[in-house]
Amino acid sequence: MACGIAGATIYPRRRAVAAGRWRPSPRREPPDGQSDPAHERRISGGAGNTANGNGATIGGGVSNSASGAQSAVAGGELNVANAEQSALGGGFSNTAGGRLATVPGGTFNQANGDFSLAAGRRAQALHDGAFVWADSTNGPIASTADDQFIARSGVTSS
């Protein structure tokens, strides 16, 4: 039995007990004319979320988008994972736009380089392999080259 949740189709899989351990039950095939469930998009909850990428997943939140193949958005609001295997933990208005890029959370962060990470407030990992960590300052801090580590801290010496 398939059920629809916010435009995604979920095919339940039950587990069976054999010899005292768990194992997956036999796989159910989708109805004729439908794609393999392993390649479908998943939206677990929230409102106004869109999962367009092949195998994309959204856990919840509001107005999030996962359009890259196997991309994921765990939650938050107005977050976008639009590159292959990009990941977003949550927060507000973040973008994971590079392949295998990550934004764990925060606000207004961009991980647009491949294999990049941006975290905090207004961190911009614009280059491949860049790691940008920002504090709470309301101003951008951005990478300027590939494979760069940049951290901004509000700590000042007296």
C-alpha positions in Angstrom: 0.0 0.0 0.0 1.4 3.4 -1.0 0.5 6.6 0.7 1.1 10.2 -0.4 2.7 12.8 1.8 3.3 16.3 0.3 3.8 14.9 -3.2 6.1 12.0 -2.2 5.1 8.4 -2.3 6.2 6.2 0.6 6.4 2.4 0.1 6.4 0.9 3.6 8.8 -2.0 4.3 8.1 -4.2 7.3 10.8 -6.2 9.1 10.6 -9.9 9.9 12.2 -11.7 12.7 14.2 -14.8 11.8 16.5 -16.7 14.1 16.3 -13.9 16.7 17.5 -11.1 14.5 15.9 -8.4 12.4 16.0 -8.6 8.6 14.2 -6.7 5.9 11.1 -8.3 4.5 11.1 -9.0 0.7 11.0 -5.9 -1.4 7.7 -4.8 -2.8 7.9 -3.7 -6.4 6.1 -0.4 -7.4 3.0 -0.6 -9.5 3.5 -0.7 -13.3 4.6 2.6 -14.8 6.1 4.0 -11.6 9.8 4.4 -10.8 11.8 2.4 -8.4 11.1 3.6 -4.8 14.9 3.8 -4.1 15.1 6.7 -6.6 12.0 8.6 -5.5 12.0 11.7 -3.5 11.0 11.7 0.2 9.4 14.4 2.3 8.7 13.3 5.9 6.8 16.4 7.1 6.6 20.1 7.4 4.8 22.4 4.9 5.6 23.8 1.5 8.7 21.6 1.0 9.9 20.5 -2.5 12.1 17.5 -3.2 12.8 17.4 -7.0 16.2 15.6 -7.1 16.4 11.9 -7.8 16.6 10.3 -4.3 16.3 13.7 -2.6 15.0 13.9 1.0 13.5 16.5 3.3 12.9 15.7 6.9 10.6 18.6 7.7 10.5 22.4 8.2 8.9 25.0 6.0 9.6 26.0 2.4 12.8 23.9 2.0 14.0 22.6 -1.3 16.1 19.5 -2.2 16.7 19.5 -6.0 20.1 17.9 -6.3 20.4 14.1 -6.8 20.6 12.4 -3.3 20.5 15.9 -1.6 19.0 16.3 1.9 17.5 19.0 4.0 16.8 17.9 7.6 14.6 20.9 8.5 14.5 24.6 9.1 13.0 27.2 6.8 13.9 28.5 3.3 16.9 26.1 2.9 18.1 24.9 -0.4 20.2 21.8 -1.3 20.5 22.1 -5.0 23.7 20.1 -5.9 24.4 16.4 -6.0 24.7 14.9 -2.5 24.6 18.2 -0.8 23.4 18.3 2.8 21.7 20.9 5.0 21.0 20.4 8.7 18.6 23.2 9.2 18.5 26.9 10.2 17.2 29.7 8.0 17.8 30.7 4.4 20.9 28.5 3.8 22.2 27.1 0.5 24.3 24.0 -0.1 25.0 24.5 -3.8 28.3 22.6 -4.3 28.6 18.8 -4.9 28.9 17.1 -1.5 28.7 20.5 0.2 27.4 20.9 3.7 25.7 23.6 5.8 25.1 22.1 9.3 22.8 25.1 10.3 22.8 28.8 11.1 21.5 31.5 8.9 22.2 33.0 5.4 25.1 30.5 4.9 26.3 29.4 1.4 28.4 26.3 0.7 28.7 26.7 -3.1 32.1 25.1 -3.7 32.3 21.4 -4.2 33.2 19.6 -0.9 32.8 22.9 1.0 31.3 23.6 4.5 29.7 26.9 5.7 28.5 27.3 9.3 27.3 30.1 11.6 25.9 33.4 10.3 26.5 34.6 6.7 29.4 32.2 6.1 30.2 31.8 2.4 32.3 28.8 1.3 32.5 29.9 -2.4 35.4 27.7 -3.5 36.0 24.0 -3.7 37.1 22.5 -0.4 36.6 25.7 1.5 35.6 25.6 5.2 34.1 28.8 6.5 33.0 29.2 10.2 31.3 32.5 11.1 30.3 34.0 14.5 27.1 35.9 15.1 28.3 39.1 13.3 25.7 40.3 10.8 28.2 40.6 7.9 29.5 38.1 5.4 32.8 36.3 5.6 33.8 34.4 2.4 36.5 32.1 1.1 38.8 33.6 -1.5 40.6 30.4 -2.7 40.2 26.6 -3.0 40.9 24.4 0.1 40.9 27.4 2.5 39.9 27.5 6.1 38.5 30.8 7.5 37.0 31.4 10.9 35.5 34.6 12.3 35.3 35.1 16.0 33.9 38.0 17.9 36.6 37.5 20.6 38.8 40.6 21.0 41.8 41.0 23.2 41.9 43.8 25.8 
